[in-house]
Amino acid sequence: MKRKQTLLSELMSEQRRSMIVLTGVSLALGAAIIGQAALLSEAVNRIFVMHADLSSIVFLLGSLLAVMLARALLAYGNGRIGLYMAARAKRTMREKLIRKLANDSVSATAGGQTGGKVSLMLDAVDEGEGYFSQYLPRMIEAAVIPLLMLGVVFAWHYPSGIIMLVTAPFIPIFMVLVGLKTKKKSEEKVEQLSQFAGTFLDSLQGLVTLKLYGRARSQEQEIERSSLAFRDATMGILKIAFTNTFMLELIVMLSIGLVSLELALQLVVFQSMSFHTAFFVLLLVPEFFSLLKNTGTAFHSGRTSMGAMRKVEQLLEERKGEGQTGTERTTVQPGEEGLMLGPMPPNIQLNDVRFQYAPDSFKLYVEKLTIEPGGKIAIVGKSGAGKTTLLHLIAGLLPSDSGDIQLNGRPYEMYKRSSWFEGMSYITQHPYIFSGTLAENIAIGTNRAVNRSEVEQAAASAGLAEMIGGLEKGFDTLVGEGGRGLSGGEKQRLALARAFLNQPAVILFDEPTVGLDVHTEKVLQRSISELAEQATMITVAHRLYTIREADLILYVENGLLLGSGKHDELVECLPAYAEMVHLQRKGRAG
């Protein structure tokens, strides 16, 4: 069985060419470090031991300067490659997250806190940068350069090489012990940051409501609690980092001290080696342990980054519907490859379709339903009966647990996703208005390039022309956050303008006139009727008098499709529907 590729291994496979280049640069850097030590020791030996003239070592000093410059450039190159790898990895992770969130079903998208998802998208991805910008370059350097140095030291003075070989493993052993705890602490930190971000954003979005109900103080305390938890998690990681640095410095200091003591004994007491050899080895030893120490620090950063990337991976692995039923569920939606739907409204069929949000919770079951092309369909029922859930299933925004959904007699999955969603418009009770101009908000309703005249015509068809004409900047008026506010009726008409611009084959309405005054409702109904002339229209409605002329009315109760037919037929044969009609007539008369 083929093992599933993790996010980290996938990112690493994208960086193979950069890692090969990094290895080559590290080899050259190791040669430069050894060359610098050799030239420096030779220069010092000639000047202070052999008392050579300055003119005789000019070439030697020039070579030393050139090697030092090459070392600096190679070290800079290593850093630049690391930053390039980090930028590429961050771009890949963000693309995956955006693609995953965009492709999620409605239930999966609505789950969790927005602030937590934003925190993962920004902070956790940024946290993962250290693995590629610091950890990988240092680890490749540690795998290449110390081995070169060790070989040179063994060739010049093997006792010092033995001491280095014996003491060096203490650094990676300590790194592993610390790293195991660091990764766990890092995951806790990312989790706390996600919770804090979610709580903070929720509080900002609902600040007016909190003030109206006098709950601002209690929410302030909740933000403080989340903030302190994040602080404690961060301080826990810093505590490990400080301990790590102290222990690494201690190991390095003792190791260099042992080598220095052995060299001093050989040079001064036993007089068994030359000054040139001793000085050359003494120059290489701190470089050797400094590289290992830097690797230890980078290892700590890498484990922190791995914890953050694990949180990103967990979000990417969440399946559509996961956390709602507790089981793996296949999403019923068109694939990226498949058939194209034409511009004409399709025939839609549901056969034995079942859906459940979570175990022991609301269930929806549709035994058989056929929606003819161009039909005007209404879904009615009491609050919580499953009307919107049924609408989302028809739209492909929710995954069915079982059953069959077909378009033009073929399974829904056979069609290309883009062709289905491009031919559909969905207008909710509260359409979202993005921060931007009115023209930009209308044009977002289509994937094709549109000109200003098309936008203006769509606005006129939706009944927005008079309102926009009264604005100083017209279609260039800023709306949404930071711009002009829109009333409920204006938002609905803007959503209709998006649909007019798109000219969809299927139009879905989720109680579009709820909460509107009678005049605005009539304006919207006229626009809706015009828009639906060449399309299939499926409406979830509370006000039954608005859908009396529907071709097919679906009555849903407790997640079951109890009956379907025209208005008069349902009044005659379905008591629950007749009672609903009677109560609404009585309420209007009153």
N, C-alpha and C positions, 0 to 999 in steps of 0.2 A: 504493500500500500504506500502510495506516494505521500510523504510528509508535507503537511501544509507549510507554506513559506510564511515566515513571520514578517512583520513590518520592517524590522531592523535588517533582516537578511535581504529583503527586497531592496531596501535603500542601499545596502552595501553592494549588491550586484550592479546597481547603476553607477557605482563609483570605481569600478575595476580599473578603468584606464587612468583615472586620477591617482589611484593607489599605486599603480605601476610607476607613474611619474614620480610620486612621492618617495617610493623606494629608491629610485635612481638618484634623486636629489639628496636623500639621506646618506646614500653611499658616498656621494661626492662631499657632503658635509663632514662625514667621518674622516675622509681622507684629508680634508682641509684642517680639521682639528689636530690630527696627528702630525700633519706637515707643519702646522704652526708651532706645536710643541717641539718638534725636531729642530726647526730653524731657530727658535728662541733659545733653546738649550745650547745649540752650537754657537750662537752669537755671544751668549753669556760666557761660555767656556773659553772662546777666543779672546774676549776682552779682559776678563778677570783672572783667568788661569794662565792662558798663553801670552797675555799682554800684547796682542796683535795691534797693529796700527789701524786707525779708523778708516784710512783709505783702502785697506785690504778687505774690509768687510762691508763696503758700500753695496756691492751686489747682493750680499747675504741679507742686509737690512732691507734692501728694495724688494727682494723675494719674500721676506717676512711680511712686509707691508701689503704686497699683492695677495698673499695667502690670507691675511687677516681680512682684507676687503672681500675676497671670494667667500670666506666663511660668513661674513655678515650678509652678503647677497644671497647665499644659499639658505641661511636661516630665515631671511625675509621671504624667499621663495616658498619655503616650507609652510610658513604662516599664510601666505596668499593662497596656496593650494588648499589648505585647510578651510579657509574662509569661503573659497569657491565651492568646496564640497558641502559645507554647512548650508550655504545659500540654496544650492540645488536640492538638498534633502528637505529643507524647510518648504521650498516651493512644491515639492512632490507631496509632502504631508498635507499642506493646506489644500492642494488640488483634490486629494483623496477625500479630505473632510468635507469640502464644499460639494463635491460630486455625491458623496454619501448622504449628506443632509438634504440635498436637492432631490435625490431619488427616493427618499424615505416616504412611506405612506403618511397620511394625515395624522394617524394615531401616534406613529413613532415621532413625527415632527413636533407634535404638541406635548410629548412627554418630556419630563425634565425641565430644568430652569434655563431660560435663555442666557442668563449671565454665565452659568456654568459652561455652556457650549461655547460662548464667546471666549471665556477664559482658556478653554482647551485649544481653540482655534488660534489664539494669539500667544498666551503665556506659556502653555505647555509645549507648543511647537518651538517657541524661542528657547525654552529650557533645553530642548533636545539639540540645539545648535552646538553645545559644548562637546558632544560626542564626536562630531566631525571636525570641528575647528581646533580642538585641543587634544582630545583623547587619542584619536586615530593617528595624527602626525607624531605625537609623543611615543605611542606604542610602536610605530614603525621605526622611529629613530632608535628606541630601546632594543628592538630586535636586530638592528643592523650595526649601529655605531659602537656600542659596548663590546660586541664580539670582535670587531676590528681592533679596538684598543687592547682587549685582553690578549689577542694573538700577538700584537706588537710587544706588550709588556712581557709575555712569556718568552718571546724571542730575545729580549734584551736582559731580563732578570727574572727567572722563573719563580723564585721564592715570593716576590711581590705579587706575581700572577696568581700563585696559590692562595695567598691571603685574600686577594680580591675575589677569587672564585668561591672561597668559603663564606665570606661575609656578604656578598651580593644577594644570595637567595633570601636573606632575612627581609629585604625590602619588598619583593613581590609577595612573600607569605603574609606580611603585615598588610599589604595592599588588599589582598583577597579577604582577610578577616574584617577589615574596615569596610570594604566595598559591599559586602553582604548586608551589613546594617545600613549603609548609606542608601542603597536602592530602596529598601523598605521605607526609610524615613522620607526619601524623595517622593514616593508614591503618596505617603500621608500628607506631605506638603502640597502637592498638586491637588489632592482631594479637598484639603482645607481651603486652598485658594479658589477652587471651583465653587465650593459652598458659599464662601464669602462674596465672590463676584455675583452669584445668583441671588443671594439675599439682598445685596446692595442694589442691584438693578431692579429687582422686584419692588423694593422700597421707593426708588426714584419714580418708577412707572405708576405706582399707586399712591404717591405722596398726597395728592388732593383727597383721596378717599380716606387715608389714614388720619389726616387732619380733621376731616368732617366727623369722623367717628371717635376722635380723641385717642387714637391708638399710636400716634407718632412716637410718643415716649417709649412705649413697650417695644416698638420696632427698632428704635434707636439702641435699646439694650440688646436686642437680638443681633444687630450689626456689630455692636461692641464685642459680644460673645464670639461671633464668627471671626472677627479681626484678631482677637486674642488667641484663638485656636490656631490661626494661620501664623501669628507671631511665634507661638510656642513651637510649632512644627519647623519654622525657619531657624529658630535658635537651636533646636535639636541638631539640625544639619550643620550649623556653624560650630557647634560644640565638637561634633565628630571631626570636622575639618581642622580645627585648632589642635585637637589631640593627634590627628594624623600628621600634621606638620611638625609638631614637637617630637613625635617618635621617629619620624624620618630624619630629622636633623640630628637626633641623638645617634641613630644607627650610622648615618654618614660620618659624623664626627669621630665616633669610635673606630670605624673602619679606616678612615684616612689616618687616624692616629697610630693604628697598628702598623700600617704600611710605612709611615714616616719613621716610626721607631726601628723597624727592621732595616730600613735604608740607612738610618743614622749609625746603627751598630755595624753594618757592613762597611760604611764609608769611613767612620772615625775610629772605631775600636779595632775591627778586624782588618781594615784597609784592603778589602778584597775586591773593591770596585772603584771605577773612576768617578770623578765629580760629574762629568758629562752624562754618564749613564744614570747616576742617581738623580740628577736634576731633571733629565728627560722623563724618567719614570714618575718622579714627584709631580711634574706638570700634568701628566696624563691621569693620575689617580683621582684628583678632585674633579676633573672633567668626567671621568667614568661614573663616579658616584653622584655627581650633579645631574647627569642625564637620568639615572635611575630615580633620584629624588623627584625630579620634575615629572617623571612618569608616574610616580606615586600620587603626586598632586593632581595630574591629569586623570589618573584612574578614579580618584574621588569624584572629579567633575563628570567623568564618563558614566559612573554609576548613577549619579544624580540625573543625568540626561536620560539614561535608560529607564529610570522610574517614570519620568515625564512621558517618554515615548510609549511606555506600556499603557499609560492612561489614554493616549491618542489611539493606540491599537485597540483597546477595549471598546472605544466608541465606534471605531470602524467595523469591529466584529459584531456589533449589535445588529441582529437581523430585524427586518421589518416585522413588527408584531412581537418581538422578544420582550419579555417583561410584562406581557399582557396576558398571555395564555400559559406561560411557563414552559412551553414546548416550542420546538423549531417549526416554523410555519412558512410555507412557500407563498410568496406574494404573487397574486394573480395580476400581472400587468404585462403589457406588450414588451417584447425584447427589442434590443437595439437593431437586430437584423430581422427582417420579416417583410410581410406584405404592406403595401401602402393603401390607406383608405382614400377613396375619391372624395370630391367636394360634395357629393350628395349625402343626405342623412342616411345612416345605416339602419338596418334592422337589428334590434337588440333583444337577446333572449337570456333569461335566467332560469336554470333548471336545478332544483334541489340545492340551492345556495344556502350555506350556513355560515354564520359569523358570531364570534364571541370575543368580547374585549379581554376578559380574564376569567379564570376558573371561578365558578359559583357567582358569576355576574350576568349582566344582560346578554341575552341571546337573540339573534335574528334568524328567521328561517323563511325562505321563499321557495315554495314548491315549484311553481311554474309561472313565468311572466314573459309576455311578448310585447315589445314596444315597436309599433310600426313606424316606418320612415315618415317624417313630417307630422307625427302625431302630437297632440297637445295633452300631456299627461300631468295629473295632479296627484300628489301624495298627501293624505290627510290623516289625522289621528290626534289623540291626546298628547300632551307634553310627555316626553320620555318614552313614547311608543316605539320609536325606532325610525322615524321619518328621515332624518338627516343621515343616519347610518345607511339606510337603503339607498339614498341619493349618492353617498360616497362609494358604495359598492358598485353601483351602475357606472359611476365616473371612473372607476379603477383607482380611486384614491385610498381605498382600504382593501386589504387582502382577504379573500374568502377562505374559510377553514376547509370547506369542501364544496362540491357542486361544480356547475359548469356555466360560464358566462361566454356568450357567443356574439359576434358581430357579423352580420350577413351570413349566418350559418357556419362560421368558422370560429374556433377557439380564440378567445381574446389575446392569448399569448402569441399567436401567429402574426399579429400585426405589429408594425414598427411603432414604437412608443410616440415618436415625434408626430407621425401622421394623425394619431388619435387625439393627442392633446392640442395640436395646432388647429384641429377642426372642432374644438369644444371651447365654450366659454362658461365659466362658473361664477355666478354673482351671489355673494353671501349677504347676510343681514348687515354686516358692517365691513364694507370693502376697505382694503388697506390703501391709504393715500401716502405715497412716498414723498420724501422731501425733494422738491423740484418744481418745475413749472407745470401749469395745467396741461400744456401741449405734451410735455414729456410723460405726464401721468396717463394721458389718453393713449399715446403711442406705445406704451408698454403692453398694450393688449394684443399686439401682433408681432410676429417674428420677421416680417418683411419690411423693407425700407418704404416709408410713407412720406409724402410731402405735406406741407402745411394745409393745403386746400382739402386734402382727404381728412385730416384731423378736424378741421373746421366743419366739414360736412357731417362727420360722425357726431360731433358735439351738437350740431343743429338737430339731427335726427333724435338725439337723446333728450332734447328740451333744455340744453344748457346755453344756447346762443344768447338769450336775453340776459342771463346772469353774467356771462363772460363779457358781453358787450358793455355792461355797466362798470367794468373794472378799468382802472387807469392803464394798466399794462396788458389787459386782455389775456390772450393765451400765454403770455410770458409772465403772468402773475405767479409768484412763488406760493405754493401750498404745502401742506404737511407740516412736519416738525420745523419750527422756525419760520413758517410762512403763514399765509392766510388760512384761518380755520374754515371748514366746510360743514354745513348742516347735514343731518341725516339724509334728507331728500337730495341734496346736491351730491353727496357721496354716491348715492344709488344711481343718479343720472350720469355721473362720471364713469361708473362701472358699466353702465349701458353704452356709453360712448365708446368704451374699449371694445365692447362686443360688436357694435355697429362697424367699427374699423376692421375687426377680424372677420366679420361675416361667417360665423360658425355654422356647422351642420347640426350641432347639438348644443342646446342652451340649457343650463341648469340654474334654477333659482331656489335659494334657500330662504323662504319667507321674505321676499324683497320689500314688501310694503308694511311690515310690522313697525308700529310706532310712528307712522307718518300721518299727517293730517289728510282729510278727504281730498282736498284740491291736489296736493302733491301726489297722492295715490292715483288719482285719475290721470294725471299727466304721465306718470310712470306706466300705467296700464296701457295707455295709447302707444307709448314708445315700445313697450314689450310686445304688443300685438303686431306692430309693424316689423319689429326685429325677427319675430318668430314665423313670418309668412313662408319662408323657404327653409325652415329648420325644424328639427324635433325639439319640443320644449317640454322640460320636466320641471315641475314646480312643487316645492314644499310650501303648503299654505295653512294659515290659521283661519283666515277670513274666508269662509266657504263661498260667499256670494261672488268672490272674485274669480272662482274657477267653475261656475255653474255650467259654462259652455265647453268644458274640457271634453276631449274625445274619450278619455279614459281616466277615471278617478280610482286611486288605489287607497283602500282604507287599512291602516296598520294599527294593531293593538297588541301591546305586550310582546313585541318582536315578531308577530305573525301577520301575514297578509290575509286578513279575514274575508275580503271581498274586493271585487273590481267591476267597474261598469260605468255607465253614464249617471249623472246626478239623479234623474228620476228613477232609474232602475234601482239604485242603492237605497233611496228613500223607501221604496216599496219592499225590498227584500232583505235589507240589513238594518235591524232595529237600532244598533249602536250608532250608525251613521245618521239615521233619522232623528235620534235623540240629540245628537250634536247639532244638527241643523236647527232643530226646534229651540235649543238653548241659545244659539246665536241669534236667531230671529227675535226671541224674547228679550235678549240683552240689547239689541239695536233699538227695539221698540221702546224699551225702558229708557 
